[in-house]
Amino acid sequence: MSIRDSQTEWIRVQAYRRMGGERRIALAAEMFEDGVAIVRDSILDRYPDIGDDELRKRIRRRILPRELALQVEHYLRSRKVQKREQ
């Protein structure tokens, strides 16, 4: 992690304070999407032949807390079973 000097950090905080709430949320969403793209690319670099379902599962496991990722996987499995039963 990089070390930021206090003057640069003060300027950054002032810029965020001048932004409206909607812009700050949009910026956070962009940063999250960029992070997901970085994770996706790193997984694809390591496993170039990975399937879409496995890729999504690995992304979830990298980004979400472990317990939440497991809950999501359980939910998705139960939905697949329900769809097959219909």
PDB file with SEQRES, HELIX, SHEET and CRYST1 records, atoms N, CA, C and O in Angstrom:
SEQRES   1 A   86  MET SER ILE ARG ASP SER GLN THR GLU TRP ILE ARG VAL          
SEQRES   2 A   86  GLN ALA TYR ARG ARG MET GLY GLY GLU ARG ARG ILE ALA          
SEQRES   3 A   86  LEU ALA ALA GLU MET PHE GLU ASP GLY VAL ALA ILE VAL          
SEQRES   4 A   86  ARG ASP SER ILE LEU ASP ARG TYR PRO ASP ILE GLY ASP          
SEQRES   5 A   86  ASP GLU LEU ARG LYS ARG ILE ARG ARG ARG ILE LEU PRO          
SEQRES   6 A   86  ARG GLU LEU ALA LEU GLN VAL GLU HIS TYR LEU ARG SER          
SEQRES   7 A   86  ARG LYS VAL GLN LYS ARG GLU GLN                              
HELIX    1 AA1 SER A    6  ARG A   18  1                                  13    
HELIX    2 AA2 GLY A   21  ARG A   46  1                                  26    
HELIX    3 AA3 ASP A   52  ILE A   63  1                                  12    
HELIX    4 AA4 ARG A   66  GLU A   85  1                                  20    
CRYST1    1.000    1.000    1.000  90.00  90.00  90.00 P 1           1          
ATOM      1  N   MET A   1       0.841  -1.161   0.000  1.00  0.00           N  
ATOM      2  CA  MET A   1       0.000   0.000   0.000  1.00  0.00           C  
ATOM      3  C   MET A   1       0.897   1.238   0.000  1.00  0.00           C  
ATOM      4  O   MET A   1       1.909   1.285   0.700  1.00  0.00           O  
ATOM      5  N   SER A   2       0.518   2.221  -0.780  1.00  0.00           N  
ATOM      6  CA  SER A   2       1.340   3.421  -0.879  1.00  0.00           C  
ATOM      7  C   SER A   2       1.105   4.338   0.317  1.00  0.00           C  
ATOM      8  O   SER A   2       0.049   4.317   0.950  1.00  0.00           O  
ATOM      9  N   ILE A   3       2.117   5.136   0.600  1.00  0.00           N  
ATOM     10  CA  ILE A   3       2.025   6.114   1.678  1.00  0.00           C  
ATOM     11  C   ILE A   3       1.683   7.459   1.050  1.00  0.00           C  
ATOM     12  O   ILE A   3       2.352   7.902   0.116  1.00  0.00           O  
ATOM     13  N   ARG A   4       0.647   8.103   1.560  1.00  0.00           N  
ATOM     14  CA  ARG A   4       0.225   9.393   1.027  1.00  0.00           C  
ATOM     15  C   ARG A   4       0.714  10.495   1.956  1.00  0.00           C  
ATOM     16  O   ARG A   4       0.685  10.364   3.180  1.00  0.00           O  
ATOM     17  N   ASP A   5       1.163  11.585   1.339  1.00  0.00           N  
ATOM     18  CA  ASP A   5       1.558  12.694   2.198  1.00  0.00           C  
ATOM     19  C   ASP A   5       0.306  13.438   2.648  1.00  0.00           C  
ATOM     20  O   ASP A   5      -0.725  13.390   1.977  1.00  0.00           O  
ATOM     21  N   SER A   6       0.398  14.124   3.779  1.00  0.00           N  
ATOM     22  CA  SER A   6      -0.778  14.739   4.397  1.00  0.00           C  
ATOM     23  C   SER A   6      -1.385  15.845   3.532  1.00  0.00           C  
ATOM     24  O   SER A   6      -2.603  16.020   3.535  1.00  0.00           O  
ATOM     25  N   GLN A   7      -0.572  16.586   2.802  1.00  0.00           N  
ATOM     26  CA  GLN A   7      -1.113  17.660   1.964  1.00  0.00           C  
ATOM     27  C   GLN A   7      -1.937  17.078   0.806  1.00  0.00           C  
ATOM     28  O   GLN A   7      -3.022  17.577   0.505  1.00  0.00           O  
ATOM     29  N   THR A   8      -1.432  16.046   0.174  1.00  0.00           N  
ATOM     30  CA  THR A   8      -2.176  15.402  -0.911  1.00  0.00           C  
ATOM     31  C   THR A   8      -3.480  14.818  -0.382  1.00  0.00           C  
ATOM     32  O   THR A   8      -4.521  14.930  -1.030  1.00  0.00           O  
ATOM     33  N   GLU A   9      -3.429  14.207   0.770  1.00  0.00           N  
ATOM     34  CA  GLU A   9      -4.632  13.626   1.365  1.00  0.00           C  
ATOM     35  C   GLU A   9      -5.648  14.718   1.700  1.00  0.00           C  
ATOM     36  O   GLU A   9      -6.847  14.519   1.504  1.00  0.00           O  
ATOM     37  N   TRP A  10      -5.195  15.856   2.197  1.00  0.00           N  
ATOM     38  CA  TRP A  10      -6.095  16.970   2.520  1.00  0.00           C  
ATOM     39  C   TRP A  10      -6.785  17.471   1.254  1.00  0.00           C  
ATOM     40  O   TRP A  10      -7.987  17.738   1.270  1.00  0.00           O  
ATOM     41  N   ILE A  11      -6.039  17.600   0.159  1.00  0.00           N  
ATOM     42  CA  ILE A  11      -6.610  18.047  -1.117  1.00  0.00           C  
ATOM     43  C   ILE A  11      -7.652  17.035  -1.601  1.00  0.00           C  
ATOM     44  O   ILE A  11      -8.716  17.422  -2.083  1.00  0.00           O  
ATOM     45  N   ARG A  12      -7.352  15.760  -1.475  1.00  0.00           N  
ATOM     46  CA  ARG A  12      -8.291  14.709  -1.891  1.00  0.00           C  
ATOM     47  C   ARG A  12      -9.588  14.797  -1.083  1.00  0.00           C  
ATOM     48  O   ARG A  12     -10.677  14.735  -1.654  1.00  0.00           O  
ATOM     49  N   VAL A  13      -9.480  14.938   0.224  1.00  0.00           N  
ATOM     50  CA  VAL A  13     -10.664  15.024   1.084  1.00  0.00           C  
ATOM     51  C   VAL A  13     -11.495  16.251   0.720  1.00  0.00           C  
ATOM     52  O   VAL A  13     -12.722  16.175   0.664  1.00  0.00           O  
ATOM     53  N   GLN A  14     -10.838  17.371   0.474  1.00  0.00           N  
ATOM     54  CA  GLN A  14     -11.575  18.585   0.090  1.00  0.00           C  
ATOM     55  C   GLN A  14     -12.320  18.383  -1.230  1.00  0.00           C  
ATOM     56  O   GLN A  14     -13.450  18.846  -1.383  1.00  0.00           O  
ATOM     57  N   ALA A  15     -11.696  17.700  -2.169  1.00  0.00           N  
ATOM     58  CA  ALA A  15     -12.355  17.435  -3.458  1.00  0.00           C  
ATOM     59  C   ALA A  15     -13.586  16.556  -3.250  1.00  0.00           C  
ATOM     60  O   ALA A  15     -14.628  16.803  -3.857  1.00  0.00           O  
ATOM     61  N   TYR A  16     -13.479  15.536  -2.405  1.00  0.00           N  
ATOM     62  CA  TYR A  16     -14.633  14.680  -2.128  1.00  0.00           C  
ATOM     63  C   TYR A  16     -15.747  15.466  -1.444  1.00  0.00           C  
ATOM     64  O   TYR A  16     -16.925  15.248  -1.727  1.00  0.00           O  
ATOM     65  N   ARG A  17     -15.383  16.371  -0.556  1.00  0.00           N  
ATOM     66  CA  ARG A  17     -16.401  17.169   0.140  1.00  0.00           C  
ATOM     67  C   ARG A  17     -17.149  18.094  -0.810  1.00  0.00           C  
ATOM     68  O   ARG A  17     -18.328  18.378  -0.601  1.00  0.00           O  
ATOM     69  N   ARG A  18     -16.474  18.565  -1.851  1.00  0.00           N  
ATOM     70  CA  ARG A  18     -17.135  19.442  -2.826  1.00  0.00           C  
ATOM     71  C   ARG A  18     -18.082  18.666  -3.738  1.00  0.00           C  
ATOM     72  O   ARG A  18     -19.010  19.242  -4.306  1.00  0.00           O  
ATOM     73  N   MET A  19     -17.852  17.373  -3.878  1.00  0.00           N  
ATOM     74  CA  MET A  19     -18.718  16.544  -4.727  1.00  0.00           C  
ATOM     75  C   MET A  19     -20.065  16.342  -4.054  1.00  0.00           C  
ATOM     76  O   MET A  19     -20.170  16.294  -2.828  1.00  0.00           O  
ATOM     77  N   GLY A  20     -21.082  16.227  -4.878  1.00  0.00           N  
ATOM     78  CA  GLY A  20     -22.385  15.856  -4.346  1.00  0.00           C  
ATOM     79  C   GLY A  20     -22.392  14.380  -3.972  1.00  0.00           C  
ATOM     80  O   GLY A  20     -21.535  13.610  -4.406  1.00  0.00           O  
ATOM     81  N   GLY A  21     -23.364  14.005  -3.168  1.00  0.00           N  
ATOM     82  CA  GLY A  21     -23.468  12.616  -2.737  1.00  0.00           C  
ATOM     83  C   GLY A  21     -23.624  11.654  -3.899  1.00  0.00           C  
ATOM     84  O   GLY A  21     -23.044  10.568  -3.903  1.00  0.00           O  
ATOM     85  N   GLU A  22     -24.417  12.063  -4.892  1.00  0.00           N  
ATOM     86  CA  GLU A  22     -24.634  11.202  -6.058  1.00  0.00           C  
ATOM     87  C   GLU A  22     -23.321  10.935  -6.791  1.00  0.00           C  
ATOM     88  O   GLU A  22     -23.068   9.812  -7.228  1.00  0.00           O  
ATOM     89  N   ARG A  23     -22.496  11.957  -6.924  1.00  0.00           N  
ATOM     90  CA  ARG A  23     -21.207  11.791  -7.621  1.00  0.00           C  
ATOM     91  C   ARG A  23     -20.263  10.895  -6.822  1.00  0.00           C  
ATOM     92  O   ARG A  23     -19.549  10.073  -7.397  1.00  0.00           O  
ATOM     93  N   ARG A  24     -20.259  11.052  -5.493  1.00  0.00           N  
ATOM     94  CA  ARG A  24     -19.400  10.197  -4.660  1.00  0.00           C  
ATOM     95  C   ARG A  24     -19.817   8.733  -4.774  1.00  0.00           C  
ATOM     96  O   ARG A  24     -18.968   7.843  -4.838  1.00  0.00           O  
ATOM     97  N   ILE A  25     -21.130   8.487  -4.799  1.00  0.00           N  
ATOM     98  CA  ILE A  25     -21.614   7.114  -4.941  1.00  0.00           C  
ATOM     99  C   ILE A  25     -21.243   6.565  -6.314  1.00  0.00           C  
ATOM    100  O   ILE A  25     -20.821   5.414  -6.432  1.00  0.00           O  
ATOM    101  N   ALA A  26     -21.399   7.387  -7.356  1.00  0.00           N  
ATOM    102  CA  ALA A  26     -21.030   6.948  -8.711  1.00  0.00           C  
ATOM    103  C   ALA A  26     -19.541   6.619  -8.780  1.00  0.00           C  
ATOM    104  O   ALA A  26     -19.149   5.634  -9.405  1.00  0.00           O  
ATOM    105  N   LEU A  27     -18.714   7.441  -8.141  1.00  0.00           N  
ATOM    106  CA  LEU A  27     -17.273   7.202  -8.118  1.00  0.00           C  
ATOM    107  C   LEU A  27     -16.952   5.890  -7.395  1.00  0.00           C  
ATOM    108  O   LEU A  27     -16.118   5.111  -7.854  1.00  0.00           O  
ATOM    109  N   ALA A  28     -17.616   5.653  -6.266  1.00  0.00           N  
ATOM    110  CA  ALA A  28     -17.404   4.403  -5.529  1.00  0.00           C  
ATOM    111  C   ALA A  28     -17.829   3.202  -6.374  1.00  0.00           C  
ATOM    112  O   ALA A  28     -17.153   2.174  -6.373  1.00  0.00           O  
ATOM    113  N   ALA A  29     -18.945   3.329  -7.093  1.00  0.00           N  
ATOM    114  CA  ALA A  29     -19.410   2.236  -7.954  1.00  0.00           C  
ATOM    115  C   ALA A  29     -18.406   1.962  -9.070  1.00  0.00           C  
ATOM    116  O   ALA A  29     -18.135   0.806  -9.392  1.00  0.00           O  
ATOM    117  N   GLU A  30     -17.858   3.017  -9.656  1.00  0.00           N  
ATOM    118  CA  GLU A  30     -16.842   2.849 -10.704  1.00  0.00           C  
ATOM    119  C   GLU A  30     -15.613   2.136 -10.156  1.00  0.00           C  
ATOM    120  O   GLU A  30     -15.061   1.245 -10.802  1.00  0.00           O  
ATOM    121  N   MET A  31     -15.189   2.536  -8.956  1.00  0.00           N  
ATOM    122  CA  MET A  31     -14.014   1.906  -8.353  1.00  0.00           C  
ATOM    123  C   MET A  31     -14.286   0.429  -8.066  1.00  0.00           C  
ATOM    124  O   MET A  31     -13.408  -0.411  -8.261  1.00  0.00           O  
ATOM    125  N   PHE A  32     -15.501   0.106  -7.604  1.00  0.00           N  
ATOM    126  CA  PHE A  32     -15.864  -1.285  -7.347  1.00  0.00           C  
ATOM    127  C   PHE A  32     -15.837  -2.084  -8.648  1.00  0.00           C  
ATOM    128  O   PHE A  32     -15.281  -3.181  -8.696  1.00  0.00           O  
ATOM    129  N   GLU A  33     -16.440  -1.533  -9.703  1.00  0.00           N  
ATOM    130  CA  GLU A  33     -16.456  -2.223 -10.995  1.00  0.00           C  
ATOM    131  C   GLU A  33     -15.043  -2.436 -11.530  1.00  0.00           C  
ATOM    132  O   GLU A  33     -14.746  -3.483 -12.106  1.00  0.00           O  
ATOM    133  N   ASP A  34     -14.174  -1.447 -11.341  1.00  0.00           N  
ATOM    134  CA  ASP A  34     -12.778  -1.609 -11.753  1.00  0.00           C  
ATOM    135  C   ASP A  34     -12.113  -2.733 -10.968  1.00  0.00           C  
ATOM    136  O   ASP A  34     -11.351  -3.523 -11.526  1.00  0.00           O  
ATOM    137  N   GLY A  35     -12.404  -2.801  -9.669  1.00  0.00           N  
ATOM    138  CA  GLY A  35     -11.850  -3.871  -8.844  1.00  0.00           C  
ATOM    139  C   GLY A  35     -12.314  -5.243  -9.292  1.00  0.00           C  
ATOM    140  O   GLY A  35     -11.524  -6.185  -9.341  1.00  0.00           O  
ATOM    141  N   VAL A  36     -13.601  -5.358  -9.620  1.00  0.00           N  
ATOM    142  CA  VAL A  36     -14.138  -6.631 -10.113  1.00  0.00           C  
ATOM    143  C   VAL A  36     -13.451  -7.015 -11.423  1.00  0.00           C  
ATOM    144  O   VAL A  36     -13.118  -8.181 -11.633  1.00  0.00           O  
ATOM    145  N   ALA A  37     -13.242  -6.038 -12.299  1.00  0.00           N  
ATOM    146  CA  ALA A  37     -12.573  -6.310 -13.583  1.00  0.00           C  
ATOM    147  C   ALA A  37     -11.146  -6.811 -13.355  1.00  0.00           C  
ATOM    148  O   ALA A  37     -10.688  -7.719 -14.048  1.00  0.00           O  
ATOM    149  N   ILE A  38     -10.450  -6.222 -12.391  1.00  0.00           N  
ATOM    150  CA  ILE A  38      -9.084  -6.654 -12.077  1.00  0.00           C  
ATOM    151  C   ILE A  38      -9.096  -8.094 -11.566  1.00  0.00           C  
ATOM    152  O   ILE A  38      -8.272  -8.910 -11.979  1.00  0.00           O  
ATOM    153  N   VAL A  39     -10.028  -8.404 -10.672  1.00  0.00           N  
ATOM    154  CA  VAL A  39     -10.145  -9.769 -10.144  1.00  0.00           C  
ATOM    155  C   VAL A  39     -10.473 -10.738 -11.271  1.00  0.00           C  
ATOM    156  O   VAL A  39      -9.859 -11.800 -11.369  1.00  0.00           O  
ATOM    157  N   ARG A  40     -11.446 -10.381 -12.133  1.00  0.00           N  
ATOM    158  CA  ARG A  40     -11.834 -11.241 -13.254  1.00  0.00           C  
ATOM    159  C   ARG A  40     -10.633 -11.512 -14.152  1.00  0.00           C  
ATOM    160  O   ARG A  40     -10.378 -12.657 -14.525  1.00  0.00           O  
ATOM    161  N   ASP A  41      -9.894 -10.455 -14.500  1.00  0.00           N  
ATOM    162  CA  ASP A  41      -8.738 -10.622 -15.382  1.00  0.00           C  
ATOM    163  C   ASP A  41      -7.664 -11.504 -14.756  1.00  0.00           C  
ATOM    164  O   ASP A  41      -7.041 -12.310 -15.447  1.00  0.00           O  
ATOM    165  N   SER A  42      -7.446 -11.357 -13.450  1.00  0.00           N  
ATOM    166  CA  SER A  42      -6.413 -12.179 -12.808  1.00  0.00           C  
ATOM    167  C   SER A  42      -6.822 -13.651 -12.787  1.00  0.00           C  
ATOM    168  O   SER A  42      -5.976 -14.532 -12.941  1.00  0.00           O  
ATOM    169  N   ILE A  43      -8.111 -13.919 -12.598  1.00  0.00           N  
ATOM    170  CA  ILE A  43      -8.586 -15.305 -12.631  1.00  0.00           C  
ATOM    171  C   ILE A  43      -8.450 -15.864 -14.044  1.00  0.00           C  
ATOM    172  O   ILE A  43      -8.005 -16.997 -14.224  1.00  0.00           O  
ATOM    173  N   LEU A  44      -8.833 -15.072 -15.047  1.00  0.00           N  
ATOM    174  CA  LEU A  44      -8.738 -15.534 -16.436  1.00  0.00           C  
ATOM    175  C   LEU A  44      -7.288 -15.746 -16.866  1.00  0.00           C  
ATOM    176  O   LEU A  44      -7.006 -16.628 -17.677  1.00  0.00           O  
ATOM    177  N   ASP A  45      -6.364 -14.940 -16.328  1.00  0.00           N  
ATOM    178  CA  ASP A  45      -4.944 -15.156 -16.628  1.00  0.00           C  
ATOM    179  C   ASP A  45      -4.489 -16.520 -16.115  1.00  0.00           C  
ATOM    180  O   ASP A  45      -3.728 -17.228 -16.774  1.00  0.00           O  
ATOM    181  N   ARG A  46      -4.970 -16.866 -14.934  1.00  0.00           N  
ATOM    182  CA  ARG A  46      -4.549 -18.123 -14.319  1.00  0.00           C  
ATOM    183  C   ARG A  46      -5.307 -19.331 -14.883  1.00  0.00           C  
ATOM    184  O   ARG A  46      -4.746 -20.419 -15.011  1.00  0.00           O  
ATOM    185  N   TYR A  47      -6.581 -19.128 -15.216  1.00  0.00           N  
ATOM    186  CA  TYR A  47      -7.431 -20.213 -15.721  1.00  0.00           C  
ATOM    187  C   TYR A  47      -8.104 -19.768 -17.025  1.00  0.00           C  
ATOM    188  O   TYR A  47      -9.293 -19.450 -17.018  1.00  0.00           O  
ATOM    189  N   PRO A  48      -7.376 -19.740 -18.130  1.00  0.00           N  
ATOM    190  CA  PRO A  48      -7.926 -19.192 -19.382  1.00  0.00           C  
ATOM    191  C   PRO A  48      -9.119 -19.973 -19.938  1.00  0.00           C  
ATOM    192  O   PRO A  48      -9.911 -19.412 -20.696  1.00  0.00           O  
ATOM    193  N   ASP A  49      -9.265 -21.239 -19.586  1.00  0.00           N  
ATOM    194  CA  ASP A  49     -10.362 -22.055 -20.121  1.00  0.00           C  
ATOM    195  C   ASP A  49     -11.524 -22.203 -19.142  1.00  0.00           C  
ATOM    196  O   ASP A  49     -12.377 -23.073 -19.322  1.00  0.00           O  
ATOM    197  N   ILE A  50     -11.564 -21.372 -18.123  1.00  0.00           N  
ATOM    198  CA  ILE A  50     -12.591 -21.475 -17.087  1.00  0.00           C  
ATOM    199  C   ILE A  50     -13.970 -21.158 -17.676  1.00  0.00           C  
ATOM    200  O   ILE A  50     -14.100 -20.294 -18.544  1.00  0.00           O  
ATOM    201  N   GLY A  51     -14.986 -21.860 -17.199  1.00  0.00           N  
ATOM    202  CA  GLY A  51     -16.356 -21.609 -17.645  1.00  0.00           C  
ATOM    203  C   GLY A  51     -16.949 -20.393 -16.943  1.00  0.00           C  
ATOM    204  O   GLY A  51     -16.435 -19.940 -15.921  1.00  0.00           O  
ATOM    205  N   ASP A  52     -18.033 -19.875 -17.501  1.00  0.00           N  
ATOM    206  CA  ASP A  52     -18.666 -18.673 -16.945  1.00  0.00           C  
ATOM    207  C   ASP A  52     -19.138 -18.862 -15.508  1.00  0.00           C  
ATOM    208  O   ASP A  52     -18.924 -17.989 -14.667  1.00  0.00           O  
ATOM    209  N   ASP A  53     -19.784 -20.003 -15.215  1.00  0.00           N  
ATOM    210  CA  ASP A  53     -20.287 -20.239 -13.858  1.00  0.00           C  
ATOM    211  C   ASP A  53     -19.147 -20.300 -12.845  1.00  0.00           C  
ATOM    212  O   ASP A  53     -19.228 -19.709 -11.768  1.00  0.00           O  
ATOM    213  N   GLU A  54     -18.087 -21.021 -13.201  1.00  0.00           N  
ATOM    214  CA  GLU A  54     -16.938 -21.132 -12.293  1.00  0.00           C  
ATOM    215  C   GLU A  54     -16.252 -19.781 -12.124  1.00  0.00           C  
ATOM    216  O   GLU A  54     -15.805 -19.449 -11.026  1.00  0.00           O  
ATOM    217  N   LEU A  55     -16.165 -19.002 -13.193  1.00  0.00           N  
ATOM    218  CA  LEU A  55     -15.561 -17.667 -13.112  1.00  0.00           C  
ATOM    219  C   LEU A  55     -16.350 -16.795 -12.141  1.00  0.00           C  
ATOM    220  O   LEU A  55     -15.766 -16.145 -11.274  1.00  0.00           O  
ATOM    221  N   ARG A  56     -17.673 -16.777 -12.282  1.00  0.00           N  
ATOM    222  CA  ARG A  56     -18.498 -15.965 -11.374  1.00  0.00           C  
ATOM    223  C   ARG A  56     -18.329 -16.429  -9.923  1.00  0.00           C  
ATOM    224  O   ARG A  56     -18.270 -15.609  -9.007  1.00  0.00           O  
ATOM    225  N   LYS A  57     -18.255 -17.738  -9.724  1.00  0.00           N  
ATOM    226  CA  LYS A  57     -18.075 -18.283  -8.376  1.00  0.00           C  
ATOM    227  C   LYS A  57     -16.741 -17.823  -7.779  1.00  0.00           C  
ATOM    228  O   LYS A  57     -16.683 -17.416  -6.619  1.00  0.00           O  
ATOM    229  N   ARG A  58     -15.685 -17.889  -8.567  1.00  0.00           N  
ATOM    230  CA  ARG A  58     -14.369 -17.475  -8.063  1.00  0.00           C  
ATOM    231  C   ARG A  58     -14.322 -15.969  -7.793  1.00  0.00           C  
ATOM    232  O   ARG A  58     -13.686 -15.529  -6.835  1.00  0.00           O  
ATOM    233  N   ILE A  59     -14.989 -15.186  -8.630  1.00  0.00           N  
ATOM    234  CA  ILE A  59     -15.049 -13.738  -8.382  1.00  0.00           C  
ATOM    235  C   ILE A  59     -15.762 -13.480  -7.060  1.00  0.00           C  
ATOM    236  O   ILE A  59     -15.276 -12.703  -6.238  1.00  0.00           O  
ATOM    237  N   ARG A  60     -16.908 -14.123  -6.848  1.00  0.00           N  
ATOM    238  CA  ARG A  60     -17.646 -13.947  -5.584  1.00  0.00           C  
ATOM    239  C   ARG A  60     -16.768 -14.305  -4.396  1.00  0.00           C  
ATOM    240  O   ARG A  60     -16.740 -13.588  -3.396  1.00  0.00           O  
ATOM    241  N   ARG A  61     -16.049 -15.424  -4.510  1.00  0.00           N  
ATOM    242  CA  ARG A  61     -15.221 -15.871  -3.384  1.00  0.00           C  
ATOM    243  C   ARG A  61     -14.061 -14.921  -3.103  1.00  0.00           C  
ATOM    244  O   ARG A  61     -13.593 -14.837  -1.967  1.00  0.00           O  
ATOM    245  N   ARG A  62     -13.598 -14.213  -4.110  1.00  0.00           N  
ATOM    246  CA  ARG A  62     -12.506 -13.256  -3.896  1.00  0.00           C  
ATOM    247  C   ARG A  62     -13.006 -11.934  -3.328  1.00  0.00           C  
ATOM    248  O   ARG A  62     -12.310 -11.291  -2.543  1.00  0.00           O  
ATOM    249  N   ILE A  63     -14.210 -11.528  -3.723  1.00  0.00           N  
ATOM    250  CA  ILE A  63     -14.694 -10.193  -3.375  1.00  0.00           C  
ATOM    251  C   ILE A  63     -15.514 -10.184  -2.086  1.00  0.00           C  
ATOM    252  O   ILE A  63     -15.369  -9.286  -1.257  1.00  0.00           O  
ATOM    253  N   LEU A  64     -16.367 -11.182  -1.926  1.00  0.00           N  
ATOM    254  CA  LEU A  64     -17.273 -11.197  -0.775  1.00  0.00           C  
ATOM    255  C   LEU A  64     -16.616 -11.849   0.437  1.00  0.00           C  
ATOM    256  O   LEU A  64     -15.701 -12.660   0.294  1.00  0.00           O  
ATOM    257  N   PRO A  65     -17.086 -11.490   1.634  1.00  0.00           N  
ATOM    258  CA  PRO A  65     -16.654 -12.240   2.814  1.00  0.00           C  
ATOM    259  C   PRO A  65     -17.045 -13.709   2.630  1.00  0.00           C  
ATOM    260  O   PRO A  65     -18.061 -14.010   2.002  1.00  0.00           O  
ATOM    261  N   ARG A  66     -16.248 -14.610   3.172  1.00  0.00           N  
ATOM    262  CA  ARG A  66     -16.427 -16.047   2.943  1.00  0.00           C  
ATOM    263  C   ARG A  66     -17.855 -16.509   3.209  1.00  0.00           C  
ATOM    264  O   ARG A  66     -18.452 -17.185   2.372  1.00  0.00           O  
ATOM    265  N   GLU A  67     -18.403 -16.152   4.359  1.00  0.00           N  
ATOM    266  CA  GLU A  67     -19.740 -16.619   4.730  1.00  0.00           C  
ATOM    267  C   GLU A  67     -20.795 -16.108   3.748  1.00  0.00           C  
ATOM    268  O   GLU A  67     -21.709 -16.848   3.383  1.00  0.00           O  
ATOM    269  N   LEU A  68     -20.679 -14.876   3.327  1.00  0.00           N  
ATOM    270  CA  LEU A  68     -21.641 -14.325   2.371  1.00  0.00           C  
ATOM    271  C   LEU A  68     -21.520 -15.019   1.014  1.00  0.00           C  
ATOM    272  O   LEU A  68     -22.533 -15.317   0.381  1.00  0.00           O  
ATOM    273  N   ALA A  69     -20.303 -15.275   0.568  1.00  0.00           N  
ATOM    274  CA  ALA A  69     -20.101 -15.979  -0.705  1.00  0.00           C  
ATOM    275  C   ALA A  69     -20.745 -17.360  -0.657  1.00  0.00           C  
ATOM    276  O   ALA A  69     -21.371 -17.789  -1.627  1.00  0.00           O  
ATOM    277  N   LEU A  70     -20.595 -18.057   0.469  1.00  0.00           N  
ATOM    278  CA  LEU A  70     -21.202 -19.385   0.614  1.00  0.00           C  
ATOM    279  C   LEU A  70     -22.728 -19.299   0.617  1.00  0.00           C  
ATOM    280  O   LEU A  70     -23.399 -20.151   0.034  1.00  0.00           O  
ATOM    281  N   GLN A  71     -23.272 -18.281   1.266  1.00  0.00           N  
ATOM    282  CA  GLN A  71     -24.728 -18.099   1.274  1.00  0.00           C  
ATOM    283  C   GLN A  71     -25.254 -17.830  -0.132  1.00  0.00           C  
ATOM    284  O   GLN A  71     -26.291 -18.365  -0.524  1.00  0.00           O  
ATOM    285  N   VAL A  72     -24.543 -17.008  -0.883  1.00  0.00           N  
ATOM    286  CA  VAL A  72     -24.950 -16.710  -2.260  1.00  0.00           C  
ATOM    287  C   VAL A  72     -24.913 -17.984  -3.099  1.00  0.00           C  
ATOM    288  O   VAL A  72     -25.840 -18.248  -3.865  1.00  0.00           O  
ATOM    289  N   GLU A  73     -23.853 -18.773  -2.962  1.00  0.00           N  
ATOM    290  CA  GLU A  73     -23.751 -20.018  -3.724  1.00  0.00           C  
ATOM    291  C   GLU A  73     -24.881 -20.983  -3.368  1.00  0.00           C  
ATOM    292  O   GLU A  73     -25.448 -21.632  -4.247  1.00  0.00           O  
ATOM    293  N   HIS A  74     -25.204 -21.075  -2.086  1.00  0.00           N  
ATOM    294  CA  HIS A  74     -26.313 -21.933  -1.662  1.00  0.00           C  
ATOM    295  C   HIS A  74     -27.622 -21.446  -2.286  1.00  0.00           C  
ATOM    296  O   HIS A  74     -28.407 -22.249  -2.791  1.00  0.00           O  
ATOM    297  N   TYR A  75     -27.853 -20.156  -2.253  1.00  0.00           N  
ATOM    298  CA  TYR A  75     -29.066 -19.581  -2.846  1.00  0.00           C  
ATOM    299  C   TYR A  75     -29.137 -19.879  -4.343  1.00  0.00           C  
ATOM    300  O   TYR A  75     -30.186 -20.278  -4.849  1.00  0.00           O  
ATOM    301  N   LEU A  76     -28.032 -19.687  -5.047  1.00  0.00           N  
ATOM    302  CA  LEU A  76     -28.025 -19.926  -6.492  1.00  0.00           C  
ATOM    303  C   LEU A  76     -28.267 -21.396  -6.821  1.00  0.00           C  
ATOM    304  O   LEU A  76     -28.974 -21.712  -7.778  1.00  0.00           O  
ATOM    305  N   ARG A  77     -27.680 -22.298  -6.025  1.00  0.00           N  
ATOM    306  CA  ARG A  77     -27.921 -23.735  -6.230  1.00  0.00           C  
ATOM    307  C   ARG A  77     -29.395 -24.065  -6.026  1.00  0.00           C  
ATOM    308  O   ARG A  77     -29.971 -24.833  -6.796  1.00  0.00           O  
ATOM    309  N   SER A  78     -30.007 -23.491  -4.997  1.00  0.00           N  
ATOM    310  CA  SER A  78     -31.423 -23.778  -4.732  1.00  0.00           C  
ATOM    311  C   SER A  78     -32.308 -23.245  -5.858  1.00  0.00           C  
ATOM    312  O   SER A  78     -33.329 -23.855  -6.174  1.00  0.00           O  
ATOM    313  N   ARG A  79     -31.943 -22.141  -6.456  1.00  0.00           N  
ATOM    314  CA  ARG A  79     -32.716 -21.605  -7.589  1.00  0.00           C  
ATOM    315  C   ARG A  79     -32.602 -22.511  -8.805  1.00  0.00           C  
ATOM    316  O   ARG A  79     -33.576 -22.701  -9.534  1.00  0.00           O  
ATOM    317  N   LYS A  80     -31.401 -23.080  -9.029  1.00  0.00           N  
ATOM    318  CA  LYS A  80     -31.233 -24.001 -10.162  1.00  0.00           C  
ATOM    319  C   LYS A  80     -32.117 -25.226  -9.982  1.00  0.00           C  
ATOM    320  O   LYS A  80     -32.731 -25.697 -10.940  1.00  0.00           O  
ATOM    321  N   VAL A  81     -32.184 -25.743  -8.762  1.00  0.00           N  
ATOM    322  CA  VAL A  81     -33.016 -26.909  -8.475  1.00  0.00           C  
ATOM    323  C   VAL A  81     -34.481 -26.560  -8.718  1.00  0.00           C  
ATOM    324  O   VAL A  81     -35.216 -27.343  -9.320  1.00  0.00           O  
ATOM    325  N   GLN A  82     -34.906 -25.392  -8.253  1.00  0.00           N  
ATOM    326  CA  GLN A  82     -36.297 -24.973  -8.450  1.00  0.00           C  
ATOM    327  C   GLN A  82     -36.634 -24.851  -9.931  1.00  0.00           C  
ATOM    328  O   GLN A  82     -37.719 -25.255 -10.349  1.00  0.00           O  
ATOM    329  N   LYS A  83     -35.729 -24.307 -10.725  1.00  0.00           N  
ATOM    330  CA  LYS A  83     -35.982 -24.153 -12.159  1.00  0.00           C  
ATOM    331  C   LYS A  83     -36.111 -25.510 -12.837  1.00  0.00           C  
ATOM    332  O   LYS A  83     -36.953 -25.687 -13.717  1.00  0.00           O  
ATOM    333  N   ARG A  84     -35.275 -26.477 -12.429  1.00  0.00           N  
ATOM    334  CA  ARG A  84     -35.339 -27.815 -13.026  1.00  0.00           C  
ATOM    335  C   ARG A  84     -36.646 -28.521 -12.672  1.00  0.00           C  
ATOM    336  O   ARG A  84     -37.166 -29.311 -13.459  1.00  0.00           O  
ATOM    337  N   GLU A  85     -37.169 -28.232 -11.484  1.00  0.00           N  
ATOM    338  CA  GLU A  85     -38.398 -28.885 -11.036  1.00  0.00           C  
ATOM    339  C   GLU A  85     -39.631 -28.316 -11.728  1.00  0.00           C  
ATOM    340  O   GLU A  85     -40.683 -28.955 -11.723  1.00  0.00           O  
ATOM    341  N   GLN A  86     -39.529 -27.159 -12.310  1.00  0.00           N  
ATOM    342  CA  GLN A  86     -40.696 -26.528 -12.953  1.00  0.00           C  
ATOM    343  C   GLN A  86     -40.984 -27.096 -14.304  1.00  0.00           C  
ATOM    344  O   GLN A  86     -41.931 -26.668 -14.964  1.00  0.00           O  
TER     345      GLN A  86                                                      
END                                                                             
